[in-house]
Amino acid sequence: MSRYLLRGKSGQSEIIVEDFNAMLHNSVIPKDSIYITDNNLNELYSSFLQDKKVISIPYGEENKTISTVNTIYDQLIEFKADRKSFIVGFGGGMITDIAGFVASTYMRGTRFGFIPTSLLAMIDASIGGKNGVNHFNYKNMIGTITQPEFVVIDTVFLKTLPQEEFTNGLAESVKHLLISDQQRFSNFAEHINNVLKKDISFLNDFINQQVKIKIDIVNEDELETGNRKKLNFGHTFGHPIEKILGLKHGFAVSIGMIIASEISKKFGYLNESDVHLIRDTLIKAGLPVSCKMDKKKVIEIMSKDKKKNNDSIDFILLKQIGEAKIELIKIDQLAEMFLEIKLP
Ligand SMILES: NC(=O)c1ccc[n+]([C@@H]2O[C@H](COP(=O)([O-])OP(=O)(O)OC[C@H]3O[C@@H](n4cnc5c(N)ncnc54)[C@H](O)[C@@H]3O)[C@@H](O)[C@H]2O)c1
């Protein structure tokens, strides 16, 4: 078991990476917690949840809304939950986002922790305190930054995670390595088959590495005024592609990372063989690296990015594999470069 500490302005978060199957006995989880989960996990893990207070919501990103939040508030009231209650988000990133938001707003804030069950939630969504819901077409428009008291990660849950969801999580893993660690990226590219096979000993090390990368970034810049922005690598184009084509987040980010790598090449940072290696690694991970798209529509949505600053945007480039750079780029220039890129 490994323990890490995330020190946020909104509180400390203890991140525990458990040995295979140890989660079910973990002592940091208060016994009378109220669990928020989705209907899928409620059924799959009914024996784990059977003696617990459970609020189960429909699964799927389309349910990450304020109206679902209202149904959860109603059920908390039925459970007579008060400010001393403890809420546990048990599920993928959709659940940790919505449970974190509910817990940080119900009665002006109740205590909460997470048990992430998808790869994406384990290495990304559950760590860092960002939570919230979508507002119609606007992703994560409403939310807070509040740290969970704990995040208990147990790779045992990955056994039931569908392969497509696992691959989806790999995109954010590749992103972590590309922005922070050249050596580990090469190692990942070389041993990708062990990850794909879900080889447990390899997976535990891999998850520990990934968790540390995310914690280090958040510890340095919880409120995303500086280096945390680097986690947006691949997202400036990934988000519009996700929205237009309805692709899974990680799949769209994978294509977005190729676009951002090509733009990094145009800036004279990456060379052709770097871009080739990135593309090759994403393909080996089972992720898409191109798709048919209406580029004008992508630009239209990109230019309304909630992170833009007047006519410019903090775009994340790769100076080299393992090192990211935040560059304020005019949206027009970005659009021009994007139009020139040929995605095979
Ligand atoms: N807060 C953040 O910093 C942050 C970062 C990245 C992504 N996110 C958010 O995370 C969400 C995506 O998370 P996700 O990819 O985990 O999606 P998800 O939570 O929607 O889960 C995807 C599917 O996998 C199922 N599932 C989850 N764990 C399972 C398991 N162990 N076995 C079987 N099925 C399982 C779920 O029931 C669901 O059907 C998005 O809403 C995104 O905005 C948040």
The ligand as an SDF file (V2000), in Angstrom:
LIG
                    3D

 44 48  0  0  0  0  0  0  0  0999 V2000
  -12.4750   16.3230  -11.9180 N   0  0  0  0  0  0  0  0  0  0  0  0
  -11.4910   16.1390  -12.7530 C   0  0  0  0  0  0  0  0  0  0  0  0
  -10.3650   16.6100  -12.5390 O   0  0  0  0  0  0  0  0  0  0  0  0
  -11.7250   15.3120  -13.9810 C   0  0  0  0  0  0  0  0  0  0  0  0
  -10.6550   14.9320  -14.8020 C   0  0  0  0  0  0  0  0  0  0  0  0
  -10.9040   14.1340  -15.9150 C   0  0  0  0  0  0  0  0  0  0  0  0
  -12.2110   13.7180  -16.1990 C   0  0  0  0  0  0  0  0  0  0  0  0
  -13.2310   14.0940  -15.3800 N   0  0  0  0  0  0  0  0  0  0  0  0
  -14.6040   13.6700  -15.6290 C   0  0  0  0  0  0  0  0  0  0  0  0
  -14.6460   12.2400  -15.5450 O   0  0  0  0  0  0  0  0  0  0  0  0
  -15.7590   11.7840  -16.2920 C   0  0  0  0  0  0  0  0  0  0  0  0
  -15.3630   10.5650  -17.1000 C   0  0  0  0  0  0  0  0  0  0  0  0
  -14.9960    9.5520  -16.1940 O   0  0  0  0  0  0  0  0  0  0  0  0
  -15.0480    8.0090  -16.6160 P   0  0  0  0  0  0  0  0  0  0  0  0
  -14.3340    7.8460  -17.9020 O   0  0  0  0  0  0  0  0  0  0  0  0
  -14.6200    7.2230  -15.4450 O   0  0  0  0  0  0  0  0  0  0  0  0
  -16.5810    7.8140  -16.9860 O   0  0  0  0  0  0  0  0  0  0  0  0
  -17.8360    7.2740  -16.1600 P   0  0  0  0  0  0  0  0  0  0  0  0
  -17.7750    7.6080  -14.7370 O   0  0  0  0  0  0  0  0  0  0  0  0
  -19.0210    7.7520  -16.9290 O   0  0  0  0  0  0  0  0  0  0  0  0
  -17.6950    5.7030  -16.3090 O   0  0  0  0  0  0  0  0  0  0  0  0
  -17.7900    5.1140  -17.5810 C   0  0  0  0  0  0  0  0  0  0  0  0
  -18.5800    3.8060  -17.5180 C   0  0  0  0  0  0  0  0  0  0  0  0
  -17.7850    2.8280  -16.8700 O   0  0  0  0  0  0  0  0  0  0  0  0
  -18.5530    2.1840  -15.8410 C   0  0  0  0  0  0  0  0  0  0  0  0
  -17.6080    1.7410  -14.8310 N   0  0  0  0  0  0  0  0  0  0  0  0
  -16.8400    2.5020  -14.0290 C   0  0  0  0  0  0  0  0  0  0  0  0
  -16.0580    1.7250  -13.2650 N   0  0  0  0  0  0  0  0  0  0  0  0
  -16.3510    0.4430  -13.5840 C   0  0  0  0  0  0  0  0  0  0  0  0
  -15.8660   -0.8190  -13.1560 C   0  0  0  0  0  0  0  0  0  0  0  0
  -14.8850   -0.9350  -12.2540 N   0  0  0  0  0  0  0  0  0  0  0  0
  -16.4110   -1.9350  -13.6960 N   0  0  0  0  0  0  0  0  0  0  0  0
  -17.3780   -1.8390  -14.6490 C   0  0  0  0  0  0  0  0  0  0  0  0
  -17.8630   -0.6820  -15.1180 N   0  0  0  0  0  0  0  0  0  0  0  0
  -17.3540    0.4540  -14.5750 C   0  0  0  0  0  0  0  0  0  0  0  0
  -19.5450    3.2250  -15.4040 C   0  0  0  0  0  0  0  0  0  0  0  0
  -20.6720    2.6170  -14.7950 O   0  0  0  0  0  0  0  0  0  0  0  0
  -19.8740    3.9200  -16.7210 C   0  0  0  0  0  0  0  0  0  0  0  0
  -20.8790    3.2230  -17.3840 O   0  0  0  0  0  0  0  0  0  0  0  0
  -16.2360   12.9480  -17.1450 C   0  0  0  0  0  0  0  0  0  0  0  0
  -17.4260   13.4600  -16.5950 O   0  0  0  0  0  0  0  0  0  0  0  0
  -15.1090   13.9700  -17.0140 C   0  0  0  0  0  0  0  0  0  0  0  0
  -15.5640   15.2920  -17.1320 O   0  0  0  0  0  0  0  0  0  0  0  0
  -13.0060   14.8800  -14.2910 C   0  0  0  0  0  0  0  0  0  0  0  0
  1  2  1  0
  2  3  2  0
  2  4  1  0
  4  5  1  0
  4 44  2  0
  5  6  2  0
  6  7  1  0
  7  8  2  0
  8  9  1  0
  8 44  1  0
  9 10  1  0
  9 42  1  0
 10 11  1  0
 11 12  1  0
 11 40  1  0
 12 13  1  0
 13 14  1  0
 14 15  2  0
 14 16  1  0
 14 17  1  0
 17 18  1  0
 18 19  2  0
 18 20  1  0
 18 21  1  0
 21 22  1  0
 22 23  1  0
 23 24  1  0
 23 38  1  0
 24 25  1  0
 25 26  1  0
 25 36  1  0
 26 27  1  0
 26 35  1  0
 27 28  2  0
 28 29  1  0
 29 30  1  0
 29 35  2  0
 30 31  1  0
 30 32  2  0
 32 33  1  0
 33 34  2  0
 34 35  1  0
 36 37  1  0
 36 38  1  0
 38 39  1  0
 40 41  1  0
 40 42  1  0
 42 43  1  0
M  CHG  2   8   1  16  -1
M  END
$$$$
